[in-house]
Amino acid sequence: MAGVAGAIALAGWLALAPSGTAAPAACSEAGAQLTVGLARGETAKLRVGPSGEILVDGEQCAAVTTSTASGLIADGGPGAQRLVVDLRGASFEAVELEARLGRGRDSVHVLGTSGAERHSLGSEGVSLDPSTGAGLAVSGTDTLSFELGKGADRVESAGWRRPLHLSGERGRDHLDGARARDRLDGGRGDDRCEGGAGTDALISCMPRFDATSSPLDAHLRNRMTGRSWHRGCPVGLNRLRLLRLPHWTMGDRDVHTGRLVVHRDADSDVLRAFRSLLHARFEIRRMKLIDRYGGDDRRSMNADNTSAFNCRFVAGTSRWSEHAFGRAVDVNPVENPYVTPSGHVSPPAGRRFAERSRRASGMVHRGDAAHRAFARVGWEWGGDWPGTKDYQHFSATGR
């Protein structure tokens, strides 16, 4: 592959270095070819310096640069090695890279840049950037992983038959998967995952569901008292829990963390339901504690706020709402309004969504992702009520 820009060769799944105890990482130069030796269990990091020098673990170990080198080989012996190719900064341009790692739990890790980067994988190797012709041939390696930068990065895979790991950041990252068990951990952006027609296991293409449930602290208790909670409420503050829930948000279609207060006996159900909503990319306008609106349900609904606990009666009655017990959640009230048989719609901004044949982001329909998420934990939907419909309302009791 030396001297051939863009040419990528697969040396076969063989450990090409001799067996036995390997020396520490070292460089040897033969003309325009640079070889880096890896010891057993050693990690080497390759990157390009500001003057085009090739750096190994932060130091230049030979005179060749990206303008004079025709190829670079990372040659490892048997054992667990890891090669990191750092593209943050300057690229390797037309320098061909070859990783020869030993059989074992080896991996090649590619760090992406902050710009629009494109990588392609094929049965004969990896093209790190087709616009420059730089390529990476891999042999004897178990896993190839890409940590994409904060840009419109794209990884295309066709015919790659080894495990692949993609870790995205904030950006429009894209992967077209091939016939492999790919693991995708996309970041907070419009990550797109398309598995191939083989055995792709698209485990995740979004942030982890890092939700928490905790008792109310003194500050929150004081804030809620006189707003969403007061003496005489059917549950005490010590029986309530604060949930912090990641969710996809309308508008920027990014992931933000919202807050709900629920009964301590309902927190696991709500966590499970919102995990499903995140995985389904169901969008929520906002999720603030109702105390921000003075505990006023109408103000919260007008703001299209998703909420849970609120010590109040059912509208027009002296009967406690399920919200007063922390066993109900209202989701996107504008897109899912309260509609009576006489035609009254609350909140008023939800009137255009009263016609449920409409399809729009954040709406709940029978059998869709939101409906299924709550049904799986045994909660019922107000959209199934006879007569009056409360399309925003999910509760543990069905009331």
N, C-alpha and C positions, 0 to 999 in steps of 0.2 A: 504493500500500500504506500510505501515511501515515495514521495515525489508526485503522487497522483492526487490532485485536489478533488475532493468529493468522492473519491473511490473508497468503498467500505468493504472490507473482507472479513468474513467470519472464520476464525482459525479453528473452529470446532470446539466442542465442550471438553477440552483437555487441559490439564495442568501442565503448562509448558516449561515451568521452571524446575530445576532439579530438586529431588527430595533431600531431606536433611535439614540441619539448622541453617537458617538464612541469616545473612548479615543485616545490620540496620540499613534503613533507606539510604541509597547512594546513587549517584548519577555517573553515567559513563557516556562519552561522546565519541561517535564514529562518523566523521564527516558532518553531514547535516542531520544525522539520526541521533536522538537523545534517548537513553534508556534509564529508567528509574527502578531500582531494585527495592522490593518490599520484603520486610521480615515477617515471620510468622505472627499473626495477630495484629499486624501494624496497619495504621491508616495513613494514607498519603493524600495531601491536598494539592491539586494543581491549579494554578491560575496564571494570568498574564499581568505583568507589572506595567507601570505607566510608560515605559520606553520600549515596550514590546518584549521585554525579557521574560523567560519562562521561569516561574517561581515554583519551587517544591517546598511545601510547608513554610512558605513565607520567605525563602531564600533562593537566590539564583545559584544553581549548582553547576552551570556550564555556560559557555560563551554564546551558544546559539540563541537566537531570538525568533519571534514569529515571522520575521521577514527572511530569515536564513535557514530555519529548520524545515525539513521536508516531512518529518515524522517524529512522534514521541511514543515510546512504549513504557507502560507501567507493568513491570514483570514481577509477579509474586510467586512465592513457593507455596507448598501445601499448608493449610490452616485457614483461620478466619481472617480475611483481609477486607479492607474497605477502601475504595478509591473515591475521592471527592473531586469532581470537576467543577470549578467555580467560575461561572460565566458573568458574575456580577462585576462590572467594570469593562475591561477589554476582552474581546473574543480571541479565540485561537486562530481566527481567519482560516487560511487554507492548510494549517498544520493538522495532519492526520494523527488521531490518538488511538492507541490500542491498549486495552486492558487485558492482561493475561494473569488472572487470579487463580488460585488453587481451588480444587474441589472442596466444598464445605459451605459454611454459611457466609458466603462472600456477597458483596454488593457494590454496585457503582451508583453513586449519588450525584446528580447533576443539579447545581444551584442555578436558578434562572436569574435573568437580569430584570431591571425595572422597566424595560421597554417591550415593544411588540416582538415577541420571540416565537419562532416556529421550530418544532422538532418533529422528525419523522422516524418511525421505527419500522424496520423490515427484517426479514429472516437473516440478512447478512450484516446487520449492525444498526447504528443510530446516526442520523444526520443531525448534528447539533444546531445547525443553521444553514438551510439550503442556499440562502443568499450569498454566503461566503464559501461554501463548499467544505467547511470543516466537518469531519466525521469522527465517529467513535466505533471501533470494532471491539467486541467483548467476547472473551472466551473463558470458560470455566467458572462463570458467575451465576449465582442463584437468583439474584434479584436486581432489577434496575429501577431506580426511583428518581423522580423529578420533583424538585421543590420550586414551584413556579414563582416568579416575581410579581410585582404589583403592576402588571400590564396586561395587554390582550395576548396572553400566551396561548399557544396551541400545540398539542401533542397528537400526532396522527400515527396510528399503529396498524400495520397490516402484515400478517404473517409472523409476528413476534410470538414465540411460544414459551417464553419464560415469564415468571411473575413480574408484574409491573406495579409500582406504587406512585401515585400522583398526589402531591400535597400542594394545594393552591392557596393563594393569599387573596387580598382584595383585588379583584380583577375579573376580566371576562375570559377565564381559562376554559379550554376546550380539550376534550379527549375523545378520539374515535378509537374505541377499544378493539383489540384483535382477539385471536383464539388463545386466551390465557386467563388465569385467575387474577384479574386486576383488582387492586384496592385503591379506591379514590376517596381522598379526604379533601374536599374542596373548601375554599375559604369563603369569606363574606363577600360574595360577588355573584355575578351571573355565570357560575360554573355550569358547564354542559357536559353530560356524560352520555356517550352512546356506545353500548357494548356491541361487540361483534357477534357473528352468527355461530360462535363456538361455545366455549365454557366460561365466558366472562362471569365473574362474581362482582357486580358493582355494589360494593358494601356501603359506600357513603359518598355523596357528592355535596356535602354541606357541613357546616360546623357541627361539632358534637352537641348533644343535648345536655348542656351544663346547667341544669336546673337545680334549685335548692329549696328546702323547706325548713323554716326555723321559727321558734317562738317569737312573739312580739316583744321588741325591746322597749325600754321605758319611754324613749322618744316617740315611737310609733303609738304606744298606748295613749300618751298625752295628746297626740295629734288626732287620734280617732275619737277620743272622749268628747261628747258634745256634737260630733259630726255624724260618723257612721255607727257609733256605739254610745249608749247611755245606760244609766242604771235602770233596771227593769227589762233589759233585753233578755231573750230566752237563752243566750249563751254568754258565759263570761269571757273576758279577754284572754284568760289563761288557757281556754279551750280552742283558741284560734291559732292559725299558722300563716306566716307570710311566705308566699311562693315567689321566687324569681324565675321567670320563664323566658327562654329565647324563642323568638317567633319571627316569621317573615312579615315584613311591613309593607303596606301599600305605598305607592309613590316611588320610593327608591328601590323597592324590591330587595332590601338588604335585611340582615338579621339584627334585631335589637332585643334587649332584655326588658320585659314588662313585669309588673307586680300585681298579684292578686292576694286577697286574704280569704281563707276558707277555713272550715271546721277541721280540726286535727284528724278526725276520722275520715275526711274526704280528700286529704292532700294526696294520697297515693293514687286515687282515681284520677284526679285532675292532672297530676304529673304524667300519668300514662296517656291520657287523652291528648295533652299538648305535645307530648313526644310524637304522637302520630300526626298531629297537625303540622309540626315542623318537617317531618319526613315527607309529608304530602305537599309541602310548599304552600299550604293554605295561608292566605295573607290576612293580616289583622291591622286595622287602621291605627289604633293605639291601645295601650293597656296600662292605665294609671289607676292608682288607688282612688276610690270614689271620694275620699276625703279632700282631694284636690278640688272637687266641685262642691264642697261643703256638705257632702252626704246627700246631695239633691239628685235624685234619680233622673229627673227630666234634663237637668243640665248635663249630666253624664251621657245620656242618650243623644242629646243634640250634638255633643262633641264626637259622636260615634266611638265612644269609649267602651272597651270590653272590661267588664267588672264582675265581682262576685259578692263577697259579704257586704251587706248594708242592712242595719237593723231598722226595718220599716214594715208597714202593713201592706197587704195586697191592695192595689189602688181601688178606692171606693169602698173598702171594708175595714173591719177592725180585727182581721185575721192576719197573723204573722205570715209574711212572705217566706218562702224557702231561703231567700237571700239572708233573712234575719238569723238563720241557723248556720249559714256558711255552706249550704249544700246545693247551691245553684250558681250558674255562670251565664251571663248574657254576652253573646258574641256579636260584634259589629252591628249595633242597634239600627244604624241607618240602612245598611244593606239587608237587614233582617228585622223589619219593624213588627210592632204589635198591631194587629188588624182585627177589628170587630166586624160582625156580620152587617152592621149598619153602615160600614165604610169608614169608620174613624181609624186613623193611622197615627201611631206614635213611635218615634218622633216625626214631626211634620216633614222633615227632609227625606224620610223614608217612603214618601208616597209613590215615587217613581219605581220603587222596588216592591210595592204591594202586589203587582202582577208577577206571580212567581214563575211564569214561563220565561221570564227574562233570565239571562245568564250573565253574571258579572263577577269580578274578583271580590272575594269576601262573602258572597252569598252562600247560604246553606240550603241544600235540597235533599230530599229523602234519598238515601242510598249513596250520597257523595262522601268524600273523605272526612268532612267534619261530622256528619251524621254517624258514620261508621266508627269514628274515633270515640265518641261518647257512648255509642251503643255497646261497644266492646267492654266498657267498664260498668255496664248496667244502668247508665243514665238515660233518661227519656227526653224527648224533644217537644217543645211547645208547638212546633209546626204540625204535630200529629193530633193536637187537641181538636175535638169537634166544635164547631161554631167559631168562637174566637180563636185566632192563631197568634201565637207568640213565637215568631220565627227565630228570635235571638236567644231564646231561653232553653237551657239544658239543666236538669235537676236530677238528684239521686232518687227522689220519691215520685217523680212524674207530675208533681204539682207546681 
